[in-house]
Amino acid sequence: MTLALLLAAMVAAQPVAVDAGPRRFALAVGNNRGMGADAPLRYAERDAVSVLGVLREAGGLRREDSLQVLGTDADAVRDGLARFERHLQAHARPGDQLFVYVSSHADAGELHLSGTRLPLREVVRFIESAPVSVAVLVVDSCQSGEAARLKGLKPLPGVLVNMERPELAGRVIITASAADESAQESDALAGSIFTHHLVAALRGAADVSGDGRVTLAEAYTYSYARTVESSLLSRAGTQHPTFHFDLQGKGDLVLSSPARATSLLTLAIDEPGDWTVSTLAGEPVLGHVRKGAGAATLALPAGGYILSTRSEHTALVARVHVPDSGRAELTRAQLRPQKLEAHVLKGASPSPSPWMVHVGPGVGRPLLRSFGTMVGGTAALQHAWTRPGVNLLALTLDVRHGRHPSGDLRQNDHGLRLGVGRLVRDWHGLHFQLTLDAGATLSRQWQPSNGDTRLSLQPQLGVGAGVWLPLRGALRVSLLGNVGHTWVHAEAMPASALSLGGSLGIGWVR
């Protein structure tokens, strides 16, 4: 609280410049693969792309003044640093700014990059020697606080110098964690915790002054507080970002100007509160945003979004479309109430839709082993509701046909199963289900040569499972399977048989 008040006070104390500001350069390094013993990361490369993306959309960064180095080893990163250094020598001028972002596995003093090691001091030397007035290095790696120790910068004191004007010069290193801490990823946020909140800050979530710009102080204050909050109950421990600097001069360092982006969303709601911003497919964009009093403007890529917040007794949800060039506005009149159980915090996907339909081709194991694989189709109608424990009711119809190798015996199976079980949500909108099934199969055998036909009804018990993957909008790729025990009524056959089946098709949720 003291840190946040201190930084906010420093922002308010400085006048806001109205000029376009210096030319900005940015380099982002991301690698999901570390050394052999490192578990693969999920989001390091994606985070590097996100950081460059928001700087281009809202930070005035030109594409030709940016470079991303993804999934490569230490030598490739060194080559990228050397190429970008030549670009800076050719185009940077006094007063310009450099932003460098690194996300990967690391230990004390070294980055782990695809089985190789890169000393952090090489990245630090790069920003030290860059021909710009101000350089900011952000390192989102375990024990990343070591980067600041390598240079011996001063930690955040009682006064933070904010900067934008050309006469200001110096270097800043921000690390996602302290020197003895782990930097953590979050499936719910679909990214590293610190980077997710930093990107949200740069898109406008940290614009506490409401001037349409995000300063270094605002971005760090927001990212620090949200990172600590998001990791407070983590098994890996609370994560504390660090800030070290060596700066001279005065002014505001504006990292982004969301109000100048081409695609904007304005939350035209005065009350402060927590918001989630997700795509229509449930992917978190600004997973959990804390908005202050008054309207807030966010720079977002064009597309459709689901925004949600909560009132005293209900969740409030709205869908908005952000245009390619222009501004969308969300007002209180657009919000629709939902049950609180359907409201998901910190960027998790929306709650399961109550009705789910699956249609697709299916295959099954023949009850008569002398037959070939039974092929046909599967249709399923399911209903889910929000409650702990059992929350799914499923009705499944299987229609399959098989032929005996002799060619003179055919069989059609019509199976109907009723299942009850559990539907579980996971990150990125995936749904997983498991059911206990009971039903029966009506089998019809006939011989085309003589027209002889036989019918039999065979009860069965078993279990079913399924996965629903987001495709687009309400559409899903759905995979359903079942295994069970079937009581067979046929001559010269065991009294029971193992039944297996599966279907891959298209799902629809409503």
PyMOL commands that set and color helices and strands:
alter all, ss='L'
color gray80, all
select helices_A, chain A and resi 2-13+44-58+63-65+74-91+120-129+146-151+193-205+216-231+258-260+332-334+340-342+427-429
alter helices_A, ss='H'
color red, helices_A
select strands_A, chain A and resi 24-30+66-70+97-103+105-107+110-113+116-119+134-140+154-155+169-175+185-186+191-192+214-215+242-248+254-256+263-267+273-279+284-291+296-299+303-310+315-322+326-330+336-338+355-364+374-384+392-403+410-425+431-446+453-472+475-487+496-509
alter strands_A, ss='S'
color yellow, strands_A
deselect
rebuild
show_as cartoon
